[in-house]
Amino acid sequence: MLLFTVWTGPADDEKRVDVQRLDDGQRKTLIQGGESGRYVTSGHIVYTRGDELFALPFDPRTLTSSAQPIRLGDAVWGGSEGAHYAVSDNGVLVAVAGSPGRYERRLVWVGRDGRVEPLAAPPRYYHGNAAISPDGRRAAVDIEAGTVGVWLYDFMRATLTPLTTGKGSSQAPRWTPDGTHIVYRGTRTGTRNLWWKTVDDAAQEERLTTGEVTQTPGSWSGDGQWLAYHETDPTTGSDIWILASGGDRKTRAVVRTPSAEGNSRLSPDGRWLAYASNESGRNEVMVQSFPEPGSRTQVSTSGGIDPVWSRDGRELFYLNGDAMMIVEVRTSPAFTVGAPRKLFEGRYVPAPNGVASYDVSADGQRFLRVQPMHPDPPTDRIQVTLNWFETLRRLAPAN
């Protein structure tokens, strides 16, 4: 018997625990909305959802259960590759302790001096990215509630409204320069491609790209003619492409090397492309000419990701660890760059891989970020529970 997790998308409802016989190949889904399943000798399948641990009485002969899953009192750390726990045959549970409270987050403004101003948006499971609309009235944010969806936050009215609904997760929103559409990566058939839809009506979403690799939007050119995005590649890791918004929507690679590139951001004048590259062995922020490749300049000096231009194109921000960095730049007649300096440092939620984790206000004085509301439990300790089967059998009697 083989237990394994199946992902059709990144969120809890898009994961499931399947079981398959090794002798005849019979396979079935045991738990929809769970992962990291383990069969334990007490006669249970244990699995996780978020940081919570569940148990399901299970008969391995028939691959069935006559009971409902039971939430246990233990919390285990859920990572991107599964939960960190194991159970011995004699009933010892070892786990890196988790906490469901670490998914409670808030939206905040952060000033250049690091001062934090919480927004009136309710605490939710916000993913670590947000995009401010061109007119500054709203922000598009990712919220996970079973699946990940794009929501719109109205700064004046302090309201959250869902933009994407239906099957599969939607992530990494980016506004078009005229503010009428939002492009995002959508998981609809197990692959994350680019989709978009209008903002202010109920029109259906439209697919922009296809392919069997993950594609993530970076930014639009100021005239709305080009969308820079990055996609994974089995041979080169991650490359930067552009999509033409009109006509037949042709795509072409603009940065494609054996190194991994991402976080693509076009300058306001559309002449320069900022991105992160690990060509040197660590991520650094680079800027090269656009739309045709030419001169290239390294902007960061000691590591950097997530470049974002100021609206006037005179400053470029990026992250180096927990520090927000700034560098003064000139984009005309040639690209020149000053020395980076740190604005502030603080603990904020990082974005999923390749997604920008903040945005900058129109005046360049504030940063929209996602902040955790509770400290994470330590991940350098392993918690051991002896005689754990006694608790398991009491809470979830086996068949």
DRENKOLKE-765089 format. One record per residue (C-alpha): residue in one letter; residue number from 1; x, y, z. Coordinates in Angstrom, 1 decimal, m for minus. Example, Ala and Ser with C-alpha at 12.3 -4.5 7.8 and 13.67 -1.06 7.14 Angstrom:
residues 2
  aa    i       X       Y       Z
   a    1    12.3    m4.5     7.8
   s    2    13.7    m1.1     7.1
***
This chain:
residues 399
  aa    i       X       Y       Z
   m    1     0.0     0.0     0.0
   l    2     1.3     3.4    m1.0
   l    3     0.1     6.7     0.5
   f    4     0.9    10.0    m1.3
   t    5    m0.2    13.6    m1.7
   v    6    m1.7    14.9    m5.0
   w    7    m1.6    18.6    m5.7
   t    8    m3.9    20.2    m8.3
   g    9    m3.0    23.7    m7.0
   p   10    m1.2    25.4    m4.1
   a   11    m4.0    25.7    m1.5
   d   12    m5.5    23.3     1.0
   d   13    m8.6    22.4    m1.0
   e   14    m6.4    21.6    m4.0
   k   15    m4.5    18.9    m2.2
   r   16    m5.6    15.4    m1.4
   v   17    m4.3    12.1     0.1
   d   18    m4.6     9.1    m2.2
   v   19    m3.9     5.4    m1.5
   q   20    m2.8     2.8    m4.1
   r   21    m2.3    m0.9    m3.8
   l   22     1.0    m2.1    m5.1
   d   23    m0.2    m5.6    m6.1
   d   24    m3.2    m4.7    m8.4
   g   25    m2.8    m0.9    m8.8
   q   26    m6.2    m0.1    m7.3
   r   27    m6.2     3.6    m6.3
   k   28    m8.7     5.9    m4.5
   t   29    m8.8     9.2    m2.8
   l   30    m9.1     9.0     1.0
   i   31    m9.0    12.7     2.0
   q   32    m9.9    15.7    m0.1
   g   33    m8.3    18.8     1.4
   g   34    m5.4    17.2     3.2
   e   35    m1.7    16.2     2.7
   s   36     1.2    14.4     4.3
   g   37    m0.7    11.3     5.0
   r   38     0.8     8.5     7.2
   y   39    m0.6     5.1     8.0
   v   40     0.0     4.2    11.7
   t   41    m0.2     0.9    13.4
   s   42    m3.1     2.1    15.6
   g   43    m5.3     1.6    12.6
   h   44    m5.4     5.2    11.4
   i   45    m4.5     7.5     8.6
   v   46    m3.1    10.7    10.1
   y   47    m2.7    13.8     7.9
   t   48    m2.4    17.6     8.0
   r   49    m4.3    20.6     6.7
   g   50    m2.4    23.8     7.3
   d   51    m0.7    23.2    10.7
   e   52    m3.5    21.1    12.1
   l   53    m3.3    17.3    12.5
   f   54    m6.2    15.0    11.7
   a   55    m6.9    11.3    12.1
   l   56    m9.1     8.9    10.1
   p   57    m9.8     5.3    11.2
   f   58    m8.8     3.1     8.3
   d   59    m8.9    m0.5     7.2
   p   60    m5.9    m1.2     4.9
   r   61    m7.5    m4.5     3.6
   t   62   m10.5    m2.7     2.1
   l   63    m9.0     0.8     1.7
   t   64   m12.0     2.2     3.5
   s   65   m13.1     4.0     6.6
   s   66   m16.5     4.0     8.3
   a   67   m15.8     7.2    10.3
   q   68   m15.3    10.9     9.8
   p   69   m11.9    12.6    10.2
   i   70   m11.2    13.9    13.7
   r   71    m9.2    17.0    14.4
   l   72    m6.5    16.3    17.0
   g   73    m5.0    18.7    19.5
   d   74    m1.5    18.5    18.0
   a   75    m0.2    21.2    15.7
   v   76     2.6    20.4    13.3
   w   77     4.6    22.7    11.0
   g   78     3.3    22.6     7.5
   g   79     6.0    23.4     4.9
   s   80     5.9    23.8     1.1
   e   81     7.0    20.2     0.7
   g   82     4.6    18.8     3.4
   a   83     4.3    18.6     7.1
   h   84     7.3    17.9     9.4
   y   85     6.3    15.0    11.6
   a   86     6.6    11.2    11.9
   v   87     5.0     8.4    14.0
   s   88     6.7     5.3    15.2
   d   89     5.1     1.8    15.3
   n   90     5.1     2.0    19.1
   g   91     3.2     5.3    19.3
   v   92     5.8     8.0    19.5
   l   93     5.0    11.2    17.7
   v   94     7.9    13.5    16.7
   a   95     7.1    16.8    15.1
   v   96     8.3    20.3    14.5
   a   97     5.6    22.2    16.4
   g   98     3.3    24.4    14.2
   s   99     0.6    27.0    15.0
   p  100    m2.6    27.7    13.0
   g  101    m2.3    31.3    14.3
   r  102     0.7    31.9    12.0
   y  103    m1.7    32.2     9.1
   e  104    m3.4    35.2    10.6
   r  105    m2.0    38.3     8.9
   r  106    m2.8    42.0     8.3
   l  107    m2.2    44.6     5.6
   v  108    m0.1    47.5     6.6
   w  109     1.5    50.7     5.3
   v  110     5.2    51.0     6.1
   g  111     6.9    54.4     5.9
   r  112    10.4    55.0     4.7
   d  113    11.4    55.2     8.4
   g  114    10.0    51.7     9.1
   r  115     6.9    53.0    11.0
   v  116     4.0    50.7    10.6
   e  117     0.4    51.8    10.0
   p  118    m2.2    48.9    10.1
   l  119    m5.0    49.2     7.5
   a  120    m8.6    48.7     8.4
   a  121    m8.8    45.5     6.3
   p  122    m9.8    42.5     8.5
   p  123    m7.1    39.9     9.4
   r  124    m7.1    37.1     6.9
   y  125    m4.7    34.6     5.5
   y  126    m3.1    37.1     3.1
   h  127    m0.3    35.8     0.9
   g  128     2.8    37.9     0.9
   n  129     2.0    40.2    m2.0
   a  130    m0.2    43.1    m2.9
   a  131    m0.6    45.4    m5.9
   i  132    m1.8    49.0    m5.8
   s  133    m4.1    50.2    m8.5
   p  134    m2.9    52.9   m10.9
   d  135    m5.3    55.5    m9.3
   g  136    m4.3    54.5    m5.8
   r  137    m7.9    53.8    m4.7
   r  138    m7.6    50.0    m4.4
   a  139    m5.2    47.1    m4.0
   a  140    m5.3    43.6    m5.3
   v  141    m4.3    41.0    m2.8
   d  142    m4.1    37.2    m2.5
   i  143    m6.3    35.6     0.2
   e  144    m6.3    31.9     0.9
   a  145    m9.6    30.4     2.1
   g  146    m9.5    26.8     0.9
   t  147    m8.2    28.0    m2.5
   v  148    m6.2    31.2    m3.1
   g  149    m8.2    34.0    m4.7
   v  150    m7.6    37.6    m5.8
   w  151    m9.5    40.1    m3.8
   l  152    m9.8    43.9    m4.1
   y  153    m9.3    46.1    m1.1
   d  154   m10.9    49.6    m1.2
   f  155    m8.7    52.0     0.9
   m  156   m11.5    54.5     1.5
   r  157   m14.3    52.1     2.2
   a  158   m12.1    49.5     3.9
   t  159   m13.9    46.7     2.1
   l  160   m12.7    43.4     0.6
   t  161   m14.4    42.1    m2.5
   p  162   m13.5    38.8    m4.3
   l  163   m12.4    39.2    m7.9
   t  164   m11.7    35.7    m8.9
   t  165   m14.0    32.8    m8.1
   g  166   m14.5    29.3    m9.4
   k  167   m12.2    26.3    m9.7
   g  168    m8.6    26.6    m8.9
   s  169    m6.3    29.1    m7.2
   s  170    m5.5    32.6    m8.6
   q  171    m2.4    34.4    m7.5
   a  172     0.1    37.3    m8.1
   p  173    m2.3    40.0    m9.4
   r  174    m1.0    42.9   m11.6
   w  175    m3.0    45.8   m12.8
   t  176    m3.0    47.0   m16.4
   p  177    m1.8    50.7   m16.6
   d  178    m5.3    51.9   m17.3
   g  179    m6.7    50.1   m14.3
   t  180    m9.4    48.2   m16.2
   h  181    m7.9    44.7   m16.0
   i  182    m5.9    42.5   m13.6
   v  183    m3.7    39.7   m14.8
   y  184    m2.8    36.8   m12.5
   r  185    m1.6    33.3   m12.6
   g  186    m4.4    30.8   m12.4
   t  187    m4.3    27.1   m11.6
   r  188    m7.1    25.5   m13.7
   t  189    m5.8    22.2   m15.0
   g  190    m2.9    21.6   m12.6
   t  191    m0.7    24.1   m14.4
   r  192    m0.3    27.8   m13.5
   n  193    m0.8    29.9   m16.6
   l  194    m1.6    33.6   m17.1
   w  195    m5.2    34.8   m17.0
   w  196    m6.9    38.2   m16.8
   k  197   m10.3    39.7   m16.3
   t  198   m11.9    43.1   m16.1
   v  199   m12.1    44.7   m12.7
   d  200   m15.5    46.4   m12.5
   d  201   m17.9    43.9   m14.0
   a  202   m18.7    40.2   m13.8
   a  203   m17.1    39.2   m17.1
   q  204   m15.6    35.8   m17.3
   e  205   m11.8    35.5   m17.1
   e  206    m9.8    35.0   m20.2
   r  207    m6.7    32.8   m20.7
   l  208    m3.6    34.6   m22.0
   t  209    m1.1    31.8   m22.1
   t  210    m0.8    28.0   m22.2
   g  211     1.9    25.6   m21.4
   e  212     2.9    22.9   m18.9
   v  213     5.1    25.2   m16.8
   t  214     4.4    27.8   m14.1
   q  215     4.0    31.3   m15.4
   t  216     4.0    34.4   m13.1
   p  217     3.2    38.0   m14.1
   g  218     5.8    40.6   m13.3
   s  219     4.7    44.0   m14.6
   w  220     3.2    45.9   m17.6
   s  221     4.9    48.4   m19.7
   g  222     3.6    51.9   m19.2
   d  223     1.8    51.9   m22.5
   g  224     0.2    48.5   m21.8
   q  225     1.6    46.9   m24.9
   w  226     3.8    44.4   m23.1
   l  227     3.5    42.2   m20.1
   a  228     6.8    40.9   m18.6
   y  229     6.5    37.6   m16.8
   h  230     8.7    34.7   m15.8
   e  231     8.2    31.0   m16.4
   t  232     9.9    27.9   m15.1
   d  233    12.0    25.8   m17.4
   p  234    13.2    22.2   m16.7
   t  235    16.6    23.0   m18.2
   t  236    17.2    26.7   m17.4
   g  237    15.3    27.0   m14.1
   s  238    13.4    30.3   m14.6
   d  239    13.4    32.8   m17.5
   i  240    11.8    36.1   m18.3
   w  241     9.4    36.4   m21.2
   i  242     7.1    39.1   m22.6
   l  243     3.6    38.9   m23.9
   a  244     2.2    41.3   m26.5
   s  245    m1.2    42.5   m25.2
   g  246    m2.7    43.0   m28.7
   g  247    m3.0    41.1   m32.0
   d  248    m2.1    37.4   m31.7
   r  249    m0.5    37.9   m28.3
   k  250     2.9    36.6   m29.3
   t  251     5.4    35.7   m26.6
   r  252     9.2    35.7   m26.6
   a  253    12.0    35.2   m24.1
   v  254    14.0    38.3   m23.2
   v  255    16.3    36.9   m20.5
   r  256    17.0    33.2   m20.9
   t  257    20.2    31.8   m19.4
   p  258    21.3    28.8   m17.4
   s  259    20.7    30.9   m14.3
   a  260    17.3    31.5   m12.6
   e  261    15.7    34.9   m13.3
   g  262    12.5    36.3   m11.9
   n  263    10.7    39.3   m10.3
   s  264    10.6    41.1   m13.7
   r  265     9.7    44.9   m13.5
   l  266     9.5    47.3   m16.4
   s  267    10.5    50.9   m15.8
   p  268     7.8    53.6   m16.1
   d  269     9.3    54.8   m19.4
   g  270     9.4    51.2   m20.7
   r  271    13.1    51.3   m21.6
   w  272    14.5    49.2   m18.9
   l  273    13.8    45.8   m17.3
   a  274    14.7    45.1   m13.6
   y  275    14.8    41.6   m12.4
   a  276    16.5    39.2    m9.9
   s  277    19.2    36.7   m11.1
   n  278    21.3    34.1    m9.3
   e  279    24.0    34.1   m12.0
   s  280    26.6    35.1    m9.4
   g  281    25.7    32.3    m7.0
   r  282    23.2    34.5    m5.0
   n  283    20.3    36.6    m6.1
   e  284    21.2    40.1    m7.2
   v  285    19.0    42.8    m8.8
   m  286    19.9    43.5   m12.4
   v  287    18.7    46.1   m14.9
   q  288    19.0    45.7   m18.7
   s  289    17.7    47.6   m21.7
   f  290    14.2    46.8   m23.1
   p  291    12.7    45.7   m25.4
   e  292    15.9    44.6   m27.1
   p  293    18.7    43.3   m24.8
   g  294    21.7    45.4   m24.6
   s  295    23.5    47.1   m21.7
   r  296    23.1    45.4   m18.3
   t  297    23.9    46.7   m14.8
   q  298    24.0    45.1   m11.5
   v  299    22.1    47.3    m9.0
   s  300    22.4    45.5    m5.7
   t  301    25.8    44.9    m4.2
   s  302    25.3    42.3    m1.5
   g  303    22.2    40.3    m2.6
   g  304    18.7    41.4    m3.6
   i  305    15.3    40.4    m4.9
   d  306    11.9    42.0    m5.6
   p  307    12.8    45.2    m7.5
   v  308    10.1    47.8    m7.7
   w  309    10.4    51.1    m9.5
   s  310     9.1    54.4    m8.1
   r  311     6.4    55.9   m10.3
   d  312     8.7    58.6   m11.5
   g  313    11.4    56.1   m12.4
   r  314    14.1    57.9   m10.3
   e  315    14.4    55.3    m7.6
   l  316    14.5    51.5    m7.5
   f  317    13.6    49.6    m4.4
   y  318    14.4    46.0    m3.6
   l  319    14.7    43.6    m0.7
   n  320    17.9    42.2     0.9
   g  321    16.7    39.7     3.5
   d  322    14.4    41.7     5.9
   a  323    15.8    45.0     4.7
   m  324    14.1    47.4     2.3
   m  325    16.8    48.9     0.1
   i  326    16.7    51.9    m2.1
   v  327    19.0    53.1    m4.9
   e  328    18.8    56.3    m7.0
   v  329    18.8    55.7   m10.8
   r  330    18.7    57.6   m14.0
   t  331    17.1    56.0   m17.1
   s  332    17.9    58.7   m19.7
   p  333    19.9    59.1   m21.8
   a  334    21.6    56.1   m20.4
   f  335    21.1    54.0   m17.3
   t  336    23.1    55.0   m14.3
   v  337    22.8    53.9   m10.7
   g  338    23.9    55.2    m7.3
   a  339    25.0    53.3    m4.1
   p  340    22.3    51.2    m2.4
   r  341    21.2    52.2     1.1
   k  342    18.9    50.6     3.6
   l  343    15.6    52.4     4.4
   f  344    14.3    50.1     7.2
   e  345    14.2    46.5     8.3
   g  346    11.3    44.4     9.6
   r  347     9.6    41.1     9.7
   y  348     7.0    40.8     6.9
   v  349     5.5    37.9     5.0
   p  350     7.6    36.8     2.0
   a  351     5.8    36.2    m1.2
   p  352     5.6    32.8    m3.0
   n  353     8.6    32.1    m5.1
   g  354     9.0    34.7    m7.9
   v  355     6.1    37.0    m6.8
   a  356     6.8    40.5    m5.6
   s  357     6.0    40.8    m1.9
   y  358     5.2    44.5    m1.7
   d  359     4.1    47.6    m3.7
   v  360     5.0    51.3    m3.4
   s  361     2.6    54.2    m3.1
   a  362     2.5    56.8    m6.0
   d  363     4.5    59.3    m4.0
   g  364     7.1    56.7    m3.1
   q  365     6.8    57.3     0.6
   r  366     4.9    54.2     1.8
   f  367     5.1    50.5     1.1
   l  368     2.1    48.2     1.2
   r  369     3.1    44.9     2.9
   v  370     1.6    41.9     4.6
   q  371     2.6    41.4     8.3
   p  372     2.1    38.4    10.5
   m  373     0.0    39.0    13.6
   h  374     1.6    36.3    15.8
   p  375     5.2    35.0    16.1
   d  376     6.1    31.8    14.5
   p  377     6.9    28.9    16.8
   p  378    10.6    27.9    16.7
   t  379    11.5    25.5    13.9
   d  380    14.8    24.4    15.5
   r  381    13.1    22.1    18.1
   i  382    11.6    18.7    17.7
   q  383     8.7    17.9    20.0
   v  384     8.4    14.3    21.2
   t  385     5.1    12.8    22.5
   l  386     5.2     9.4    24.2
   n  387     2.3     7.0    24.3
   w  388     0.6     9.1    21.6
   f  389    m1.6     6.2    20.5
   e  390    m3.6     6.3    23.7
   t  391    m4.7     9.8    22.9
   l  392    m5.3     8.9    19.2
   r  393    m7.5     5.8    20.1
   r  394    m9.5     7.9    22.6
   l  395   m10.2    10.7    20.2
   a  396   m10.7     8.6    17.1
   p  397   m11.6     4.9    17.9
   a  398   m10.4     2.6    15.1
   n  399   m12.7     0.4    13.1
***
